[in-house]
């Protein structure tokens, strides 16, 4: 990661930034609850950027990331893309807020990142049939690899949320209770304002808007979380209004990977970055680019090794555990 001064200079020098994210879906330009808030934050800050889709690392933690000049802001470094842009004084939507609003903003942000994020993870990986997660993260992988990685992710989420067979019902009640309390607090905070704080967009608006749009558009009609959110008219109206204002990219052009008439962004496959349309490596930084490529190759090898380990672990469990126990844990559906 470049120094703050270098990063700021690269940001100013690069006319159009590149947001590398997961593919579109469910009527959204990005069908990913982690990537969507980053897109919205950049739109709120009126940053010109292009969207490039990365299907090589479907469940990688470094996605989304933003490229600008020779700098890259990864999702799994320095608190994520939004936090990095704020800390480096590159794009900070909260800088204009009154100082007495910071404590309220911090607590509201923590609520969105914990209570609401946990509830969404729970619905995405535990409650539903996981077909939505399959479409987002694993549909471009071969069936065995995708199924194994999905099974592994479900186990990881259950462990993260502290869910076991003994406490599943109790944890579900607690997760939904906290989510509903968060919606109630956000509804009171928003009132009839344009944004959550002083009628000015902040990173909390981007985080919650990404959550709300995903819940309303991607989760099924039977979703408990979706039904809770729909009980708050001002939150739903907030999401629908800003969706119209911030997501002007035609969904058909986003799916086809063509450019958009919207000057703030376009959607193209990641491999198109080398075509010269929006992202051009600078020859003068060849040495730095070589180091970056080495780091990228190491990430690639690590990702492939992780997949291999996941396969081996899965096979060892299949061989050592009773098949009925495994089916009960993951609800495995065997296909002909």
Residue pairs with C-beta under 8 A, 6 or more apart in sequence:
1 7
1 71
1 72
1 73
1 77
1 78
1 84
2 10
2 70
2 71
4 88
4 89
6 71
7 68
7 71
7 88
7 90
8 88
8 89
8 90
9 69
10 68
10 69
10 70
10 71
11 17
11 68
11 69
11 71
11 90
11 91
13 69
14 68
14 69
15 48
16 48
16 49
16 50
16 278
16 279
17 42
17 47
17 48
17 49
17 50
17 66
17 67
17 68
18 49
18 50
18 51
18 52
18 66
18 67
18 68
18 273
18 278
18 279
19 35
19 38
19 39
19 42
19 49
19 50
19 51
19 52
19 64
19 65
19 66
19 265
20 52
20 53
20 54
20 63
20 64
20 65
20 66
20 67
20 270
21 30
21 32
21 35
21 38
21 39
21 51
21 52
21 53
21 54
21 63
21 64
22 30
22 31
22 32
22 35
22 53
22 54
22 55
22 58
22 63
22 64
22 136
22 137
23 30
23 31
23 53
23 55
23 136
24 30
24 31
24 53
24 251
24 254
24 255
24 267
25 31
25 135
25 136
25 218
26 214
26 217
26 218
27 217
27 251
28 36
28 213
28 214
28 217
28 218
28 247
28 251
29 39
29 51
29 247
29 249
29 251
29 254
29 265
29 267
30 36
30 39
30 51
30 64
31 135
31 136
31 218
32 63
32 64
32 136
33 120
33 124
33 210
33 211
33 214
33 218
34 63
34 64
34 75
35 63
35 64
36 210
36 213
36 214
37 82
37 206
37 207
37 209
37 210
37 211
38 64
38 66
38 75
38 80
38 81
38 82
38 206
38 210
39 51
39 64
39 210
39 265
40 205
40 206
40 209
40 210
40 242
40 246
41 81
41 82
41 85
41 91
41 93
41 203
41 206
42 49
42 66
42 91
42 265
43 246
43 247
43 264
43 265
44 93
44 201
44 205
44 206
44 246
45 91
45 93
45 201
46 264
47 91
47 264
48 263
48 264
48 265
49 66
49 264
49 265
50 265
50 266
50 267
50 268
50 277
50 278
50 279
51 254
51 265
51 266
51 267
51 268
52 268
52 269
52 270
52 272
52 273
52 279
53 257
53 267
53 268
53 269
53 270
54 60
54 63
54 270
55 140
55 269
55 270
56 270
56 300
57 63
57 299
57 303
58 137
58 138
58 140
58 141
58 146
58 149
59 137
59 138
59 149
59 153
60 299
60 303
61 75
61 76
62 74
62 75
62 76
62 77
62 299
63 75
64 75
64 81
65 72
65 73
65 74
65 75
65 81
66 72
66 73
66 81
66 85
67 279
69 282
70 282
70 285
70 288
70 289
70 292
72 292
73 81
73 84
73 85
74 81
75 81
77 84
78 84
78 87
79 87
82 203
82 206
82 207
84 90
85 91
85 92
86 92
86 94
86 203
93 200
93 201
93 202
93 203
93 206
94 102
94 105
94 202
94 203
96 200
97 105
97 197
97 198
97 200
97 202
98 198
101 197
101 198
104 189
104 197
105 197
105 202
105 204
108 185
108 186
108 189
108 196
108 204
109 203
109 204
109 207
111 182
111 185
111 186
112 182
112 186
112 204
112 207
112 208
112 211
113 207
115 178
115 179
115 181
115 182
116 179
116 182
116 183
116 208
116 211
117 211
118 161
118 175
118 178
118 179
119 175
119 176
119 178
119 179
119 225
120 211
120 214
120 215
120 225
121 157
121 160
121 161
122 157
122 161
122 163
122 172
122 175
123 219
123 223
123 224
123 225
124 130
124 132
124 133
124 219
125 133
125 153
125 154
125 157
125 158
126 154
126 157
126 158
126 161
126 163
127 172
127 223
127 224
128 219
128 220
128 223
129 331
130 150
130 154
132 218
132 219
132 220
133 150
133 153
134 146
134 150
137 149
137 150
137 153
138 145
138 146
138 147
138 149
138 150
139 146
141 149
143 335
144 311
145 307
145 311
148 310
148 311
148 314
149 307
149 310
151 314
151 330
151 332
152 310
152 313
152 314
154 330
155 329
155 330
158 164
161 171
161 175
162 171
163 171
176 224
176 225
176 228
179 225
179 228
180 228
183 228
183 229
183 231
183 232
183 235
184 232
186 196
186 208
186 232
186 235
187 232
187 234
187 235
189 196
189 197
190 196
190 234
190 235
190 238
191 234
192 234
193 199
195 201
195 202
195 205
196 202
196 204
196 205
196 208
197 204
197 205
205 242
209 238
209 239
209 242
209 243
209 246
212 229
212 235
212 236
212 238
212 239
213 239
213 243
215 223
215 225
215 226
215 229
216 226
216 229
216 230
216 236
216 239
219 225
219 226
220 226
229 235
229 236
230 236
248 260
248 262
248 264
249 260
249 262
249 265
249 266
249 267
250 260
250 261
253 259
253 260
253 266
253 267
254 260
254 267
257 267
257 268
257 269
257 272
258 266
258 267
258 268
259 266
259 267
259 268
259 277
260 266
260 267
266 278
268 277
268 278
272 278
273 279
281 289
317 326
318 326
326 332
